[in-house]
Amino acid sequence: MFSDRSRWDLAPNRLTRALADHQGSGRPLLDLTLSNPTLSSFQYPQGLLASLSQPAAIEYHPAPRGLRSARKAIVDLYRERDPARPLAIDPDHVCLTASTSEAYSFLFRLLCNSGDEVLAPAPSYPLFQFLADINDVRMVHYPLLYDHGWYIDIHALEQRITTATRAILLVHPNNPTGSYVRREEAATLTRLCSAHNLALIVDEVFLDYNLGPAHPVTFVANHDALTFTLNGLSKLCALPQMKLAWIVASGPAHLTADALARLEVIADTYLSVSTPVQLALPELLQARHHMRTQLMERIFANLQELDRQLAAQTLCSRLQVEGGWYTVLRVPAIRSDEDLAVCLLERGVLVHPGHFYDFDSNGFIVISLILPEPGFAQALGSVLKAVPGLTAFSQLRTAGP
């Protein structure tokens, strides 16, 4: 009765079952996975919601790519990112969607026939596999390697290109590794796409949360290969509930024009972006300055606390992070990451095991950096205190009597 594309294993995993039991018990929980900014004690600008009550919002003027005023606001956003070298983007190259997830679905439908392939990084966000499944696309992973920083394994990626490959997916910066695509990597991947007639899909939702002095470069001006750059209100303005994202198309003129014409038909089929949020977009985008300041202060404070606590022990360390609001901890690989996460949950702390993000080995957990500082410090302290005991217990069990 149901489609093969929805034939997922829906049985809850051990950690999900343990979390349900913990929540049902009423015991307190320190949640190191919290990534929802609206539940993280940030202060939103007063009057922000008033922008949604404009009189014009009662009228409906369907526009497949989005209202021109909203698309113009996005163009202005990119122009303001670097006033010294403003980016010239055509509003007609912008297509609004209700979320970046919807943007991925639009692009998979645009680029892929059933069974075609998209190359995606690993480690990366687990949602991609579900989006591929429901669009009848095969997701093929290329590895990110770590050596005092994250790098794309270009050789392995190139070996994975087949006649069925239609696009290369980049996450810039990656979630959860927090690594940006390097300029030389971007140039090489652009050449590969041009040579193999592939598109680049670049997810930039965390682009502006850079933790270093360098200003990360956006892909919206990439013209040497057909490129679709994604962003939205969810992370940029800490407004996931507003449900507005966008695609900026760039590349060779003939390919871009054809892509946008087809994308307009796909978008016209759904018309999923609400009129009030489109009309409010110029004001909503202004909230990014206020929200980014708070988020960056929180991220830096929690990173400082993380490094302080890590310096007091020797079993755990963190991997280098360049951007975003997650970080990866390396822990003793005595047991599976899921075993460790379940044991930590029994002690009242929730973390994500590395295999949730397609890490290819044990010894990694992923934590969020946007928790309020006191809770973050307490939760982290609980993790670092628990790991030695859990490690010793595992070693005893392994050694046997």
C-alpha positions as CSV (number, residue, x, y, z in Angstrom):
1,M,0.0,0.0,0.0
2,F,3.0,2.4,0.6
3,S,5.8,3.5,-1.6
4,D,9.2,2.0,-1.5
5,R,10.7,5.5,-1.1
6,S,9.1,5.7,2.4
7,R,10.3,2.3,3.5
8,W,12.5,3.5,6.3
9,D,13.3,1.6,9.4
10,L,10.9,3.5,11.8
11,A,11.8,1.5,14.9
12,P,13.2,3.9,17.5
13,N,16.9,3.4,18.1
14,R,18.4,2.7,21.6
15,L,19.1,6.4,22.3
16,T,15.6,7.5,21.3
17,R,14.1,4.8,23.5
18,A,16.3,5.8,26.4
19,L,15.4,9.5,25.9
20,A,11.7,8.7,26.0
21,D,12.2,6.7,29.2
22,H,14.2,9.5,30.7
23,Q,11.7,12.2,29.8
24,G,8.8,10.0,31.1
25,S,10.5,9.6,34.4
26,G,10.5,13.4,35.0
27,R,14.2,13.5,35.8
28,P,16.1,16.6,34.9
29,L,17.9,16.6,31.6
30,L,20.9,18.7,30.5
31,D,20.5,18.9,26.7
32,L,23.8,19.4,24.8
33,T,22.0,18.8,21.5
34,L,19.8,22.0,21.8
35,S,20.0,23.8,18.5
36,N,16.7,25.7,18.4
37,P,17.6,29.4,19.0
38,T,14.0,30.3,19.9
39,L,14.3,28.0,23.0
40,S,17.8,29.2,23.9
41,S,17.1,32.3,26.0
42,F,18.0,34.9,23.3
43,Q,16.3,38.3,23.2
44,Y,14.5,39.1,19.9
45,P,14.0,42.7,18.7
46,Q,10.9,44.3,20.1
47,G,8.2,44.8,17.5
48,L,9.6,42.1,15.2
49,L,6.3,40.5,14.7
50,A,4.6,43.7,13.8
51,S,6.2,43.4,10.3
52,L,3.9,40.5,9.7
53,S,0.7,42.5,10.0
54,Q,1.0,44.8,7.0
55,P,-2.3,45.5,5.4
56,A,-1.1,44.2,2.0
57,A,-0.6,40.8,3.6
58,I,-4.4,40.2,3.4
59,E,-4.1,40.1,-0.4
60,Y,-2.8,37.2,-2.4
61,H,-0.6,37.8,-5.5
62,P,1.0,34.4,-6.3
63,A,4.5,34.7,-7.6
64,P,6.3,31.4,-8.3
65,R,9.8,32.7,-7.5
66,G,8.6,34.9,-4.7
67,L,7.5,38.5,-4.5
68,R,10.0,40.8,-6.2
69,S,10.3,43.0,-3.0
70,A,11.4,40.0,-1.0
71,R,13.9,38.8,-3.7
72,K,15.2,42.4,-3.9
73,A,15.8,42.3,-0.1
74,I,17.9,39.2,-0.5
75,V,19.9,40.8,-3.3
76,D,20.5,43.8,-0.9
77,L,21.6,41.3,1.8
78,Y,24.4,40.0,-0.4
79,R,25.4,43.5,-1.5
80,E,25.7,44.5,2.2
81,R,27.9,41.6,3.1
82,D,31.0,43.2,1.6
83,P,30.3,46.9,0.8
84,A,33.9,47.3,-0.6
85,R,33.1,44.6,-3.3
86,P,29.3,44.4,-3.5
87,L,27.9,41.4,-5.3
88,A,25.7,42.1,-8.3
89,I,22.9,39.5,-8.2
90,D,19.8,39.7,-10.4
91,P,16.6,39.4,-8.4
92,D,15.3,37.1,-11.1
93,H,18.0,34.6,-10.2
94,V,16.5,34.2,-6.7
95,C,13.8,31.7,-5.9
96,L,12.1,31.6,-2.5
97,T,11.1,28.4,-0.7
98,A,9.6,27.6,2.6
99,S,12.8,26.0,3.9
100,T,16.2,24.8,2.7
101,S,14.7,21.3,2.9
102,E,12.2,22.3,0.3
103,A,14.9,24.0,-1.7
104,Y,16.8,20.7,-1.8
105,S,13.7,18.9,-2.9
106,F,13.1,21.5,-5.7
107,L,16.7,21.1,-6.9
108,F,16.7,17.3,-6.8
109,R,13.5,17.4,-8.9
110,L,15.1,19.8,-11.2
111,L,18.4,17.9,-11.7
112,C,17.7,14.2,-11.2
113,N,15.7,11.4,-12.7
114,S,14.7,8.5,-10.6
115,G,17.9,6.7,-9.5
116,D,20.3,9.5,-10.4
117,E,23.0,10.3,-7.9
118,V,24.1,13.3,-5.8
119,L,27.4,13.4,-4.0
120,A,27.2,14.6,-0.4
121,P,29.9,15.0,2.3
122,A,30.4,12.6,5.2
123,P,30.3,13.5,8.1
124,S,27.3,15.7,7.5
125,Y,23.7,16.3,8.4
126,P,21.5,13.2,8.5
127,L,18.5,14.9,6.9
128,F,20.0,14.7,3.4
129,Q,19.4,10.9,3.2
130,F,15.7,11.4,3.8
131,L,15.5,14.2,1.3
132,A,17.2,12.0,-1.3
133,D,14.9,9.0,-0.5
134,I,11.7,11.0,-0.9
135,N,12.9,12.4,-4.2
136,D,14.1,9.0,-5.6
137,V,17.7,10.1,-5.6
138,R,20.6,8.0,-4.6
139,M,22.9,9.8,-2.1
140,V,26.6,8.9,-2.5
141,H,29.0,10.1,0.2
142,Y,32.4,11.5,-0.4
143,P,34.7,11.7,2.7
144,L,35.9,14.7,4.7
145,L,39.3,14.0,6.2
146,Y,40.6,15.4,9.5
147,D,44.3,16.4,10.0
148,H,44.5,19.5,12.2
149,G,41.5,20.7,10.3
150,W,38.9,19.3,7.9
151,Y,39.6,18.7,4.1
152,I,37.5,17.4,1.3
153,D,39.1,14.2,-0.1
154,I,39.0,15.4,-3.7
155,H,40.5,12.2,-5.1
156,A,37.8,10.1,-3.5
157,L,35.1,12.5,-4.6
158,E,36.3,12.4,-8.2
159,Q,36.3,8.6,-8.1
160,R,32.7,8.6,-7.1
161,I,31.5,10.5,-10.2
162,T,29.7,8.3,-12.6
163,T,27.4,8.7,-15.5
164,A,24.5,8.8,-13.0
165,T,26.0,11.7,-11.0
166,R,24.0,15.0,-11.4
167,A,25.3,17.3,-8.6
168,I,27.9,17.8,-5.9
169,L,26.5,19.0,-2.6
170,L,28.6,21.2,-0.4
171,V,27.8,22.4,3.1
172,H,29.7,25.7,3.7
173,P,30.4,25.5,6.6
174,N,29.7,21.9,7.3
175,N,27.3,20.7,10.0
176,P,28.6,19.4,12.4
177,T,32.3,19.7,11.6
178,G,32.2,23.5,11.3
179,S,34.6,23.4,8.3
180,Y,34.4,25.9,5.4
181,V,35.1,24.9,1.8
182,R,38.6,26.2,1.0
183,R,39.1,28.4,-2.0
184,E,41.3,25.8,-3.7
185,E,38.7,23.1,-3.1
186,A,36.0,25.3,-4.5
187,A,38.0,26.0,-7.6
188,T,38.7,22.3,-8.1
189,L,35.1,21.3,-7.6
190,T,33.9,24.0,-10.0
191,R,36.3,22.6,-12.7
192,L,35.0,19.0,-12.0
193,C,31.4,20.2,-12.4
194,S,32.1,22.0,-15.6
195,A,34.0,19.0,-17.0
196,H,31.4,16.4,-16.0
197,N,28.3,18.6,-16.7
198,L,27.3,18.6,-13.0
199,A,25.7,21.2,-10.8
200,L,27.0,22.5,-7.5
201,I,24.4,22.7,-4.6
202,V,25.9,24.8,-1.8
203,D,24.3,25.1,1.6
204,E,25.4,28.3,3.3
205,V,22.9,28.5,6.3
206,F,25.7,28.9,8.8
207,L,28.0,31.0,6.5
208,D,28.0,34.1,8.7
209,Y,28.8,32.3,12.0
210,N,32.5,32.3,11.3
211,L,34.8,31.9,14.3
212,G,38.0,33.2,12.7
213,P,39.1,36.5,11.4
214,A,38.6,35.7,7.8
215,H,35.3,36.7,6.1
216,P,34.0,33.5,4.4
217,V,33.2,33.8,0.7
218,T,29.8,33.0,-0.6
219,F,29.2,30.9,-3.7
220,V,26.5,33.2,-5.1
221,A,29.0,34.7,-7.6
222,N,30.3,31.3,-8.8
223,H,29.8,31.6,-12.6
224,D,32.0,28.8,-14.0
225,A,29.6,26.0,-13.2
226,L,25.9,25.9,-12.7
227,T,25.6,26.7,-9.0
228,F,22.6,26.8,-6.6
229,T,23.4,28.6,-3.3
230,L,21.0,28.1,-0.4
231,N,20.3,30.1,2.7
232,G,17.4,31.2,4.9
233,L,16.0,32.9,8.0
234,S,16.3,29.8,10.2
235,K,20.0,30.2,11.0
236,L,20.9,33.6,9.5
237,C,18.3,35.4,11.7
238,A,17.6,32.7,14.2
239,L,14.0,32.6,13.0
240,P,13.3,29.0,12.0
241,Q,9.5,29.5,12.7
242,M,9.2,32.1,9.9
243,K,9.7,29.4,7.2
244,L,11.5,31.3,4.5
245,A,14.6,30.3,2.6
246,W,16.0,30.9,-0.9
247,I,18.0,29.6,-3.8
248,V,20.3,31.8,-5.8
249,A,21.2,30.4,-9.2
250,S,24.4,31.3,-11.0
251,G,26.7,29.9,-13.6
252,P,26.9,29.9,-17.5
253,A,24.1,32.1,-18.8
254,H,22.4,29.5,-20.9
255,L,22.4,26.9,-18.1
256,T,21.2,29.4,-15.5
257,A,18.3,30.6,-17.7
258,D,17.1,27.1,-18.5
259,A,17.4,26.1,-14.8
260,L,15.5,29.1,-13.6
261,A,12.7,28.6,-16.1
262,R,12.3,25.0,-15.0
263,L,12.6,25.9,-11.3
264,E,9.8,28.4,-11.7
265,V,7.4,25.7,-12.8
266,I,8.4,23.5,-9.9
267,A,7.9,26.5,-7.5
268,D,4.6,27.4,-9.1
269,T,3.3,23.9,-8.4
270,Y,3.6,24.5,-4.7
271,L,3.5,28.3,-4.0
272,S,4.5,27.4,-0.5
273,V,5.9,30.7,0.9
274,S,3.4,32.8,2.7
275,T,2.6,36.4,1.7
276,P,3.1,37.9,5.2
277,V,6.6,36.6,5.7
278,Q,7.6,37.8,2.2
279,L,6.3,41.3,2.8
280,A,8.1,41.3,6.2
281,L,11.4,40.0,4.9
282,P,13.3,43.3,4.7
283,E,12.6,43.9,8.4
284,L,13.2,40.3,9.4
285,L,16.6,40.3,7.7
286,Q,17.6,43.3,9.8
287,A,17.2,41.2,12.9
288,R,20.2,39.2,11.8
289,H,22.6,41.8,13.2
290,H,21.0,41.7,16.7
291,M,20.7,38.0,16.7
292,R,24.1,37.2,15.4
293,T,25.8,39.4,18.1
294,Q,24.1,37.4,20.8
295,L,24.7,34.0,19.1
296,M,28.4,34.7,18.6
297,E,28.9,35.9,22.2
298,R,27.3,32.6,23.3
299,I,29.3,30.4,21.0
300,F,32.6,32.0,21.9
301,A,31.8,31.9,25.6
302,N,30.9,28.2,25.4
303,L,34.0,27.4,23.4
304,Q,36.1,29.1,25.9
305,E,34.5,27.1,28.7
306,L,34.9,23.9,26.7
307,D,38.6,24.5,26.2
308,R,39.0,25.4,29.9
309,Q,37.4,22.1,31.0
310,L,39.2,20.1,28.4
311,A,42.5,21.5,29.6
312,A,41.9,20.0,33.0
313,Q,41.7,16.4,31.7
314,T,43.5,14.2,29.1
315,L,40.9,11.7,27.7
316,C,38.8,14.0,25.6
317,S,39.6,16.8,23.1
318,R,37.7,18.8,20.5
319,L,38.3,19.0,16.8
320,Q,39.0,22.3,15.1
321,V,35.9,24.2,14.3
322,E,35.8,27.2,11.9
323,G,32.1,28.2,11.9
324,G,28.6,27.3,12.8
325,W,27.2,26.5,16.3
326,Y,28.2,22.8,16.8
327,T,31.5,21.2,17.8
328,V,32.8,17.6,17.7
329,L,34.4,16.0,20.7
330,R,36.9,13.2,20.3
331,V,36.4,10.6,23.1
332,P,38.0,7.3,23.9
333,A,36.7,4.7,21.4
334,I,36.4,2.0,23.9
335,R,32.7,1.5,23.2
336,S,30.3,2.6,20.4
337,D,29.3,6.2,20.3
338,E,25.7,5.1,20.8
339,D,26.6,3.1,24.0
340,L,28.4,6.2,25.3
341,A,25.5,8.5,24.5
342,V,23.0,6.1,26.3
343,C,25.3,5.9,29.3
344,L,25.6,9.7,29.5
345,L,21.8,10.0,29.2
346,E,21.5,7.7,32.2
347,R,23.5,10.4,34.0
348,G,21.2,13.1,32.8
349,V,23.1,14.5,29.8
350,L,22.0,14.2,26.1
351,V,24.6,14.3,23.3
352,H,24.5,13.1,19.7
353,P,26.7,10.1,18.8
354,G,29.0,10.6,15.8
355,H,27.4,7.9,13.7
356,F,24.2,10.1,13.5
357,Y,26.3,12.3,11.2
358,D,28.0,9.4,9.3
359,F,31.3,9.5,11.1
360,D,33.0,6.4,9.9
361,S,34.4,5.3,13.3
362,N,33.6,5.4,17.0
363,G,35.1,8.0,19.3
364,F,33.1,11.1,18.4
365,I,30.2,13.0,20.0
366,V,28.5,16.2,18.7
367,I,27.4,19.0,21.0
368,S,25.7,22.3,20.4
369,L,27.3,25.6,21.4
370,I,24.2,27.8,21.8
371,L,23.0,26.5,25.2
372,P,22.9,29.2,27.9
373,E,26.4,29.3,29.4
374,P,25.6,28.0,33.0
375,G,23.7,24.9,31.6
376,F,26.4,24.3,29.0
377,A,29.2,24.4,31.6
378,Q,27.2,22.0,33.9
379,A,26.4,19.6,31.2
380,L,29.9,19.5,29.8
381,G,31.3,19.0,33.3
382,S,29.0,16.0,33.7
383,V,30.2,14.5,30.4
384,L,33.9,14.9,31.2
385,K,33.5,13.5,34.7
386,A,31.6,10.5,33.4
387,V,33.9,9.5,30.6
388,P,36.8,8.2,32.7
389,G,34.5,5.9,34.7
390,L,32.7,4.7,31.6
391,T,36.1,4.1,29.9
392,A,37.4,2.2,32.9
393,F,34.3,0.1,33.1
394,S,34.5,-0.8,29.4
395,Q,38.1,-1.8,29.8
396,L,37.2,-4.1,32.7
397,R,34.5,-5.7,30.7
398,T,36.8,-6.2,27.7
399,A,39.5,-7.7,29.9
400,G,37.1,-10.2,31.5
401,P,37.8,-12.2,34.7
